[in-house]
Amino acid sequence: MTRSQLLEKANSLPLAPGVYLMKNARREVIYVGKAKKLKNRVSQYFQSGSGHNYKTQVMVGQVDDFDTIIVRSEFEALVLENSLIKQHMPRYNILLKDGKGYPFVRLSNESYPKFSLVNRKEKDTARYFGPFGGRLETRHALDAIQTVLKLPTCSKQFPRDIGRERPCLNHHMGRCDAFCRGTPDAAEYRRRIEQAVLLMTGKLDQVTAEIEEHMNEAAERLQFERAAELRDQLRSIQTLGKRQRVIAANVADTDIWGLYREAKCCYAILHYEQGQLIYREAELFSAPGGEEDEEMLAALLLQYYGGRTALPREILLPFAIEDMEVFAKLLEEASGHKVHVRVPQRGEKAELMDMARRNAREEAERLTTREERVDRTLELFAKMTGLPEVPKRMEAYDISNTGGSDIVASMTVFHGAKPAKSQYRRFKIKGLDGHPDDYSSMREVLTRRVQRYLDGDEKFSPLPDVFLIDGGETHADVARQVLEEFGLSIPIFGMVKDHRHRTRALVTPAGREIGIQQNQAVFAMVGRIQEETHRFAITYHHESHSRSVRRSALEEIPGVGEVRRTALLKHFKSVKAIREATVEELEAVVPKNVAQAVYDHFHTEGGSEADGQECPAPDDP
C-alpha cells in the first residue's frame, strides 16, 4: 500500500481504544502498539511533517499494511499489547532477552520427601514454597539449609535404597547424616524436613528454639554426644541466618528499577524484602534507536511483569511512564493485592534509585565486550555478503539420504548467531520415486516451507532474512528459482565445503564465491551453522531409517499389514522382542493364525534378523 492509502485506511479507524500491528511487504509484524484512540494514533504515522524520530521513520518506511484490534478499555489494550509483543517479537519493539520468573521450591509428597527448584506450581500433591528471588540465590540458600540440617542431596531413593550401598562422600565430609544406612530413621528425616521448611519460610527463631530444647534434653539424659551434635547444628543455623536469607513471603516487598542506555541498553532491578536487599538482577535488552526513556521503561515493565502472579507490593521507577495508573491496575489484577508504582524524588529511596542505575551501567559495561563481539561478527557477515542490514533470522537447510531410501531434510533457525531450536523443522521427502536427487529434494523442501508460510502456518513464520543452503552454486540456484516462483526476493547463499568437509566459502546462485576463511569469527559462525544443520539432518535420517528397517522386518509376513505391524511394535517395543515372543504372547496382540505366521517367520531358516528400538514418529511438515 502507498503512504496515501495507509493514511486513508488510518483515517477510517474509530476513536476507540485498541492495538495496532504494523506489517511489512512480507506480511511480518514489525511493530505492535496500543492507543487510546486508534484513529488519532495510527494516522500520525503516515502524515507528512509529523517529526518522527529516526527509528520511527525507518519503521514507517517498511510498513505495507496494518491490522487493528479494538478493545473496550485502555486496560485491555495494555494487556493485549503485551501478549502480541511476546507472540510476534516485532523487530521495532523493545524486547527483553527472555521471560524471567521467580522460582519455586518444590517438596515432593513421599515417605522421604525431597526438595527441588521449579519454574512454576503444578497441580499435584507436592508442597510449594515461594516464589523466591533469583534462581542462583535460591539454589544457594536451599543448598545451605540442606547442608546445615545434613539432609541428603544425592539421587538415591528412600526407603528403596536404604542399606544397598555404603554412605557416599557427602557423609564423610560431614554434609549428610547418611540416611541411606537406615539411621537416623524416617521420623528423624521428616523432623529435619519440617525444620528446613521453617527456615525457608523465615522462621529461624522457631527452629533454633526447637533445636536448643532438644539439646538441653539430651544433656539432662547425659547423652553428651547427641547434645554436642545439636549444639553444632544450632551454631550452623545461627550462622546461616546471618549470612543467607531468602524471600520468605509470597511476594517481594519492593523492586527498584535502574535504566542505562548508551552503546548498550541494560536494566537493573534491586529486589528488597523487609528493608533488606535480597538480590540484584541486571540484563541487557534489545531496543531500536530513537525511543524516549519513558517509552523504553514502559515496554520493559510490561514485558517483565506481564503474565506473572507473584509480584512486589511496591515498584520504584527512575521516572514516570505513560498510563502508570493503568499499569498498576494490571499488576493488581494479576497478583490479587495492591501494587504501588512510584517515582521517589528525595531521601533514601531516591538514593537507592541511583544505586540501581549504577548497577545497570556497570553490568552494561561488563557485558559490552561479549555482546559487541557477536554483533560485530554479524555486521561483518552482512558486509561480506552484501546484505542491506544485519540478519535477525537465518535459516539453513541440508538433505540426508541412504541411496534412494529415507530421504529427509532439516531446517535450522538462527536468531542472529544463536540457534533457536524450538523453531527447527524437519521434512520427509515425498516427491521422489526411489532415487536420490539433492536438487529435487531441496526444491520440494523449500516449496513446502514457503507454501506453509503463505498458508498462514505460525510454525513457519516469519520468513528469514537470509537462506543458507548446504551445497554449492546449483543448490543455491534451485532455492532462488523456488523463491522467484513465489514472487519472493530473499538473499540465498550456498555453504561450500572443502576436502575435509569444513565450510570454506559461501556462493551465490549466480556462482560468485565469497571467501570467509580470512575472517575467523565469520568462518567459525558459518561453520557452526552448517555443522548444526547437518547434525539435525543426520539425526532425523537415522531415526527414519531405523523405522524403515523395523517395518521391512515385518512386511514379508503373510497377514501382517500396517495396522498389525503398528500394534506389534507398540506392544513389544522392538523387532527383537517380537522374535523372542512365544505364540501365546503373540496371540495377545494378533489373531492366532497371524501369531503362528509371525512365530514361524522368525524361527525358520532365513528368518529376519532385523532389530531395533521403537522410536516415536517425528513431526513431518
C-alpha positions in Angstrom: 0.0 0.0 0.0 1.2 3.6 -0.7 1.6 6.2 2.0 -1.7 7.9 1.0 -3.6 4.6 1.0 -2.3 3.8 4.5 -3.3 7.3 5.7 -6.8 6.8 4.2 -7.1 3.5 5.9 -6.0 5.0 9.2 -8.5 7.9 9.0 -11.3 5.4 8.7 -10.5 3.9 12.1 -12.7 4.6 15.1 -11.8 6.9 18.0 -11.7 3.8 20.3 -9.0 2.1 22.3 -7.2 -0.7 20.7 -4.0 -2.3 19.4 -2.4 -1.9 16.0 0.1 -4.2 14.2 2.3 -2.7 11.5 3.3 -5.2 8.8 5.9 -5.1 6.0 5.5 -6.4 2.4 6.2 -9.9 3.6 3.3 -9.7 6.0 5.6 -9.8 9.0 4.6 -7.9 12.1 7.3 -5.4 12.6 5.7 -3.2 15.3 2.9 -3.6 17.9 1.5 -0.5 19.7 -1.6 0.5 21.7 -3.7 3.6 21.5 -6.5 5.3 23.5 -7.9 6.5 20.2 -6.8 4.3 17.3 -7.6 6.8 14.5 -5.5 9.6 16.0 -2.5 7.5 16.9 -2.2 5.4 13.7 -2.9 8.3 11.3 0.1 10.2 12.8 2.5 7.6 11.4 1.5 8.5 7.8 1.0 12.2 8.0 3.7 14.4 6.4 5.7 16.6 8.8 5.0 14.5 11.9 8.5 14.9 13.2 9.1 11.2 13.9 12.5 10.1 15.3 14.8 8.1 13.1 13.7 4.7 14.3 10.1 5.5 13.6 10.9 6.9 10.2 12.7 3.7 9.3 9.9 1.6 10.6 7.2 3.5 8.8 9.2 3.3 5.6 8.8 -0.5 5.7 5.1 -0.5 6.6 3.0 -2.0 3.8 -0.2 -2.6 5.7 -1.5 -2.7 9.3 -4.2 -4.5 11.3 -6.1 -3.3 14.3 -7.9 -4.9 17.2 -10.5 -2.8 19.0 -11.0 -3.4 22.7 -13.2 -2.0 25.5 -10.7 -0.1 27.6 -7.1 1.2 27.9 -6.5 -1.6 30.4 -7.5 -4.3 27.8 -5.3 -2.6 25.2 -2.3 -2.8 27.6 -2.8 -6.5 28.3 -3.3 -7.3 24.6 -0.2 -5.3 23.5 1.9 -7.2 25.9 0.6 -10.6 24.6 1.1 -9.7 21.0 4.7 -8.4 21.5 5.6 -11.7 23.1 3.9 -13.6 20.3 5.4 -11.8 17.4 8.7 -10.4 18.8 8.5 -7.4 16.4 11.9 -6.1 15.4 11.0 -2.4 16.1 9.6 -3.1 19.6 11.8 -3.1 22.7 12.4 -6.7 23.6 13.6 -8.5 26.7 16.1 -11.3 26.1 13.8 -13.8 27.8 10.8 -14.1 30.1 12.4 -14.4 33.6 10.3 -15.5 36.5 10.6 -16.1 40.2 11.5 -19.7 41.1 9.6 -22.0 43.5 10.9 -24.7 45.8 9.0 -28.0 45.5 8.8 -30.6 48.3 7.7 -33.9 46.9 4.9 -35.9 48.7 6.8 -39.1 49.6 7.7 -41.0 52.8 11.2 -39.4 52.3 10.3 -36.0 50.7 12.9 -34.2 48.6 13.4 -30.6 47.6 13.8 -29.3 44.0 13.8 -26.0 42.2 11.0 -25.5 39.7 9.7 -22.6 37.5 6.0 -22.9 38.4 3.5 -24.7 40.6 1.8 -27.8 39.2 -1.5 -29.3 40.2 0.0 -32.3 42.1 0.3 -33.4 45.7 3.6 -31.7 46.4 4.1 -28.7 48.6 5.4 -25.5 47.0 7.2 -22.6 48.6 7.9 -19.2 47.1 8.2 -17.7 44.7 11.6 -16.7 45.9 14.2 -14.3 44.5 16.8 -15.2 41.9 17.3 -18.8 40.8 21.0 -18.8 41.8 20.4 -17.2 45.2 17.5 -19.6 45.9 19.7 -22.6 44.9 22.5 -21.4 47.2 20.0 -20.9 50.1 18.4 -24.3 49.6 21.9 -26.0 49.5 22.9 -24.2 52.6 19.8 -25.3 54.5 20.2 -28.9 53.4 23.9 -28.9 54.4 23.2 -27.4 57.8 20.5 -30.0 58.5 22.7 -32.7 57.0 19.9 -33.8 54.6 20.8 -36.0 51.6 21.1 -34.3 48.2 22.1 -37.4 46.2 19.9 -39.2 43.7 19.2 -42.2 46.0 15.5 -43.1 46.5 14.4 -43.8 50.1 13.4 -46.2 51.5 14.2 -48.3 48.4 18.0 -47.7 48.5 18.4 -48.0 52.3 21.3 -50.4 53.1 22.2 -51.0 49.4 25.4 -49.1 49.4 27.9 -47.6 51.7 27.5 -43.9 52.5 28.9 -41.5 49.9 31.5 -38.8 50.2 29.0 -36.2 51.5 28.7 -38.2 54.7 32.4 -38.4 55.2 32.7 -34.6 54.6 30.1 -34.0 57.3 27.5 -32.7 54.9 25.0 -35.6 55.3 24.0 -37.9 58.1 23.8 -40.9 55.7 20.1 -41.7 56.0 20.9 -44.4 53.4 22.1 -46.5 56.4 18.6 -46.6 57.9 19.8 -44.5 60.9 18.7 -41.8 61.5 15.3 -43.1 60.8 12.3 -41.8 58.8 10.9 -39.9 61.7 14.1 -38.0 62.2 14.3 -37.3 58.4 10.7 -35.9 58.4 11.6 -33.8 61.5 14.5 -32.2 59.7 12.5 -31.6 56.6 10.0 -29.7 58.7 12.9 -27.7 60.1 14.0 -26.9 56.6 10.5 -25.8 55.7 10.6 -23.4 58.7 13.9 -22.0 57.7 12.7 -21.4 54.1 9.7 -19.5 55.4 11.9 -17.3 57.6 11.1 -18.9 60.9 14.7 -19.0 62.2 13.8 -18.4 65.8 11.3 -21.3 65.9 13.9 -23.7 64.6 16.7 -22.6 66.9 14.4 -22.8 69.9 13.3 -26.3 69.0 16.9 -27.5 68.5 18.0 -25.8 71.7 15.2 -27.6 73.6 16.3 -31.0 72.2 19.9 -30.2 73.0 19.1 -29.4 76.7 17.0 -32.6 77.0 19.9 -34.7 75.6 22.3 -33.1 78.1 19.9 -33.8 81.0 19.9 -37.5 80.0 23.7 -37.5 79.9 23.6 -38.0 76.1 26.5 -35.7 75.6 27.5 -36.8 72.1 23.9 -36.1 70.9 23.9 -32.8 72.7 27.2 -31.8 71.0 25.7 -32.7 67.6 22.7 -30.5 68.2 24.9 -27.7 69.6 26.9 -27.7 66.3 23.7 -27.8 64.3 22.4 -24.8 66.3 25.5 -22.8 65.7 25.4 -23.6 61.9 21.8 -22.4 61.6 22.5 -19.2 63.5 25.4 -18.5 61.2 23.2 -19.3 58.2 20.7 -16.8 59.4 23.3 -14.1 59.5 24.8 -14.7 56.0 21.9 -16.1 54.0 18.3 -15.0 53.6 15.7 -16.0 51.1 12.4 -14.2 50.3 10.1 -15.6 52.9 6.8 -14.1 51.8 4.8 -14.9 48.7 5.8 -11.5 47.3 8.9 -9.4 47.5 8.3 -6.0 49.2 10.0 -3.7 46.7 11.6 -3.8 43.3 13.8 -0.8 42.4 14.5 -0.2 38.7 17.6 1.3 37.2 17.9 2.0 33.4 21.1 2.7 31.4 21.3 3.4 27.7 24.5 4.2 25.9 26.2 1.9 23.4 24.2 -0.9 25.1 20.9 -0.9 26.9 20.7 -2.5 30.3 18.2 -2.6 33.2 18.9 -3.5 36.8 16.4 -4.4 39.5 17.2 -4.4 43.2 14.8 -6.7 45.0 14.2 -5.8 48.6 12.3 -7.6 51.3 11.6 -6.2 54.7 14.2 -3.5 54.2 17.0 -5.8 53.1 18.5 -6.3 49.7 17.8 -9.9 48.7 19.4 -10.0 45.3 20.2 -7.9 42.2 19.1 -8.7 38.6 20.7 -7.0 35.6 20.3 -7.8 31.9 20.9 -6.3 28.5 17.9 -5.8 26.3 17.3 -5.1 22.6 16.0 -1.7 21.7 15.9 0.0 18.3 17.3 3.5 18.4 15.2 6.7 19.0 12.8 5.8 21.8 12.2 8.1 24.6 13.3 6.9 28.1 9.7 6.7 29.2 8.6 4.6 26.3 11.5 2.2 26.8 10.9 1.8 30.5 7.1 1.2 30.0 7.8 -1.5 27.4 10.3 -3.2 29.8 7.9 -3.1 32.7 5.1 -4.6 30.8 7.1 -7.5 29.4 8.9 -8.2 32.7 5.8 -8.3 34.9 3.2 -9.3 32.3 1.8 -12.8 32.9 3.2 -13.1 36.5 1.1 -13.5 39.6 3.9 -13.2 42.2 4.6 -9.5 42.3 6.1 -7.0 44.6 4.0 -4.6 46.7 6.0 -1.6 45.6 7.8 -0.8 42.4 10.1 2.3 42.3 10.9 3.8 39.0 13.5 6.4 37.9 10.8 8.5 36.1 7.1 8.3 35.4 5.7 6.4 32.5 2.6 6.9 30.4 -0.5 5.1 31.8 1.2 4.4 35.1 -2.2 4.0 36.8 -3.4 1.6 34.2 -0.2 -0.4 34.6 -0.6 -0.5 38.4 -4.2 -1.8 37.9 -2.9 -4.6 35.6 -0.5 -5.7 38.3 -3.2 -5.6 41.0 -5.5 -7.7 38.8 -2.7 -10.3 38.3 -1.5 -10.5 41.9 -4.6 -10.0 43.9 -3.0 -7.3 46.0 -2.3 -3.6 45.7 0.9 -2.7 43.9 2.2 0.8 44.3 4.2 2.2 41.4 6.1 5.3 42.5 8.9 7.7 41.4 10.9 8.7 44.5 12.1 12.3 44.4 14.3 12.5 47.6 15.5 10.6 50.6 16.7 7.1 51.0 14.6 5.6 48.2 16.0 8.2 45.7 19.5 7.1 46.7 18.5 3.5 46.1 17.4 4.6 42.6 20.9 5.9 41.9 22.3 2.6 43.1 20.1 0.7 40.7 21.2 2.8 37.8 24.9 2.4 38.8 24.3 -1.4 38.7 22.7 -1.1 35.3 25.7 0.9 34.0 28.3 -1.4 35.4 26.6 -4.5 34.0 26.3 -2.9 30.6 30.0 -2.0 30.5 30.9 -5.5 31.8 28.9 -7.3 29.1 29.6 -4.9 26.2 32.7 -6.8 25.0 31.0 -10.1 24.7 27.8 -8.7 23.1 29.6 -6.5 20.8 31.8 -9.4 19.6 28.6 -11.2 18.5 27.2 -8.1 16.9 30.4 -7.4 15.1 30.5 -10.9 13.6 27.0 -10.4 12.2 27.9 -7.0 10.9 31.0 -8.5 9.1 28.8 -11.3 7.8 26.4 -8.8 6.4 29.2 -6.7 4.9 30.9 -9.6 3.3 27.7 -11.0 1.7 26.4 -7.6 0.7 23.2 -7.8 2.9 21.5 -4.5 3.3 21.4 -4.9 7.1 22.4 -7.3 9.8 20.3 -10.5 9.6 17.9 -11.1 12.5 16.8 -14.5 11.4 18.7 -17.0 9.3 17.5 -20.4 8.1 19.8 -23.3 6.9 18.9 -26.4 5.0 20.5 -29.8 4.4 19.5 -33.1 2.7 20.3 -36.6 4.1 19.6 -40.0 2.5 20.8 -43.6 2.2 20.8 -44.4 -1.5 17.2 -43.9 -2.7 15.5 -44.6 0.6 14.6 -42.5 3.6 15.4 -39.1 2.1 14.9 -36.4 4.7 15.8 -32.7 5.1 16.5 -30.4 8.0 15.7 -26.7 8.6 17.5 -25.0 11.4 16.8 -21.4 12.5 19.2 -18.9 14.0 18.3 -15.6 15.7 21.4 -13.7 15.0 24.2 -16.2 15.7 22.2 -18.2 18.3 20.3 -21.4 17.4 16.5 -21.2 18.0 16.0 -25.0 18.4 12.3 -24.7 19.2 11.8 -23.4 15.6 13.8 -26.2 13.9 11.7 -28.2 11.4 12.3 -31.5 9.5 10.9 -32.9 6.3 10.5 -36.3 4.8 10.9 -36.1 1.0 7.7 -37.3 -0.7 8.1 -36.4 -4.4 11.0 -38.7 -5.4 10.5 -42.3 -6.6 13.3 -44.4 -5.2 16.3 -42.4 -6.4 18.3 -39.7 -4.6 18.3 -36.2 -6.1 19.5 -33.5 -3.8 18.4 -30.7 -6.2 14.8 -32.0 -6.5 14.8 -32.7 -2.7 15.8 -29.1 -2.0 13.2 -27.8 -4.4 10.5 -29.8 -2.6 11.6 -28.7 0.8 11.7 -25.0 0.1 8.5 -25.1 -1.8 6.7 -26.7 1.1 8.4 -24.4 3.6 7.3 -21.2 1.7 3.8 -22.5 1.0 3.3 -23.3 4.7 4.2 -19.6 5.5 1.8 -18.3 2.8 -0.9 -20.6 4.2 -0.6 -18.8 7.5 1.1 -21.6 9.4 2.6 -19.9 12.5 5.3 -22.6 12.8 6.8 -21.3 9.5 6.5 -17.6 10.3 8.3 -15.3 9.6 10.4 -15.8 6.5 14.1 -15.5 7.2 16.4 -12.5 6.3 18.7 -15.0 4.5 18.7 -18.6 3.4 21.8 -20.8 3.8 21.8 -24.0 1.7 24.2 -26.9 2.3 25.8 -27.2 -1.1 27.2 -25.2 -4.0 26.1 -22.9 -6.7 23.4 -25.3 -8.2 21.8 -25.9 -4.8 21.7 -22.1 -4.2 20.2 -21.6 -7.7 17.4 -24.1 -7.0 16.5 -22.2 -3.9 16.5 -18.9 -6.0 14.1 -20.5 -8.5 11.7 -21.6 -5.8 11.6 -18.1 -4.3 11.1 -16.5 -7.7 8.2 -18.8 -8.4 6.5 -17.3 -5.2 7.5 -13.8 -6.1 9.9 -13.5 -3.2 13.4 -12.0 -3.2 15.5 -13.1 -0.2 19.3 -13.4 -0.2 20.5 -17.0 -0.7 24.0 -18.5 -0.2 25.3 -22.0 -0.6 27.7 -23.3 2.0 30.6 -24.8 0.2 32.8 -27.4 1.9 36.5 -28.2 1.5 38.0 -31.7 1.1 37.8 -32.1 4.9 34.0 -31.4 4.8 34.5 -28.0 6.5 32.8 -24.8 5.3 35.3 -22.9 3.3 33.2 -20.3 1.4 29.7 -19.1 0.6 28.5 -19.0 -3.0 25.6 -17.0 -4.6 23.1 -18.5 -7.0 24.9 -16.7 -9.8 28.2 -18.5 -8.9 30.0 -15.7 -7.1 32.1 -17.3 -4.4 32.6 -15.4 -1.1 35.7 -16.4 0.8 35.1 -16.4 4.6 38.3 -18.1 5.8 40.1 -14.7 6.1 37.8 -13.7 9.0 37.9 -16.3 11.8 34.8 -15.1 13.5 32.6 -15.3 10.4 34.2 -18.6 9.3 33.5 -20.1 12.8 29.9 -18.9 12.8 29.0 -20.2 9.3 30.8 -23.5 10.2 28.7 -23.9 13.4 25.6 -23.3 11.4 26.4 -25.9 8.8 27.5 -28.4 11.4 24.3 -28.0 13.4 22.1 -28.3 10.3 24.0 -31.4 9.2 23.7 -32.9 12.7 20.0 -32.3 12.8 19.5 -33.8 9.3 21.6 -36.9 10.1 19.7 -37.5 13.4 16.4 -37.4 11.6 17.7 -39.7 8.9 18.9 -42.3 11.4 15.5 -42.2 13.1 13.7 -42.6 9.8 16.0 -45.4 8.6 15.6 -47.3 11.8 11.8 -47.2 11.5 12.1 -48.4 7.9 14.3 -51.4 9.0 11.8 -52.4 11.6 8.9 -52.1 9.1 10.7 -54.2 6.5 11.4 -56.9 9.0 7.6 -57.5 9.4 6.4 -56.6 5.9 7.3 -60.1 4.5 5.0 -61.9 6.9 1.6 -63.0 5.5 -1.3 -61.4 7.2 0.7 -58.6 8.8 -0.4 -55.3 7.4 0.3 -51.8 8.6 -2.2 -51.9 11.4 -0.9 -55.2 12.8 2.8 -54.1 12.4 2.0 -51.0 14.4 0.2 -53.0 17.1 3.0 -55.5 17.4 5.7 -52.8 17.7 3.6 -50.8 20.1 3.1 -53.8 22.4 6.6 -55.4 22.1 8.6 -52.2 21.6 11.1 -53.8 19.2 11.5 -56.5 16.5 13.9 -58.4 18.8 11.2 -58.7 21.4 8.7 -59.9 18.7 11.2 -62.5 17.5 11.7 -63.8 21.0 8.0 -63.9 21.9 6.1 -67.2 22.2 3.0 -67.9 20.1 0.8 -67.4 23.1 2.3 -64.0 23.8 1.8 -63.0 20.1 -1.8 -64.1 20.3 -2.4 -61.4 22.9 -1.9 -58.8 20.1 -2.9 -60.5 16.8 -5.2 -63.4 15.7 -4.0 -67.0 16.3 -3.2 -67.8 12.7 -1.2 -64.5 12.3 0.6 -65.1 15.6 1.7 -68.5 14.2 2.9 -66.9 11.0 4.9 -64.4 12.8 6.5 -67.0 15.0 7.3 -69.3 12.0 8.8 -66.3 10.2 11.4 -65.7 12.9 12.0 -69.4 13.7 12.6 -70.9 10.3 15.9 -70.8 8.4 16.3 -67.4 6.7 14.1 -65.6 9.2 14.7 -61.9 9.6 17.4 -60.7 12.0 16.4 -57.1 11.9 16.1 -55.5 15.3 15.6 -52.0 16.7 14.1 -50.0 19.5 10.8 -48.2 19.0 11.1 -44.6 18.1 8.2 -42.1 18.0 7.3 -40.8 14.6 8.8 -37.3 14.1 6.9 -34.1 13.1 6.8 -34.0 9.3 5.6 -30.7 7.8 
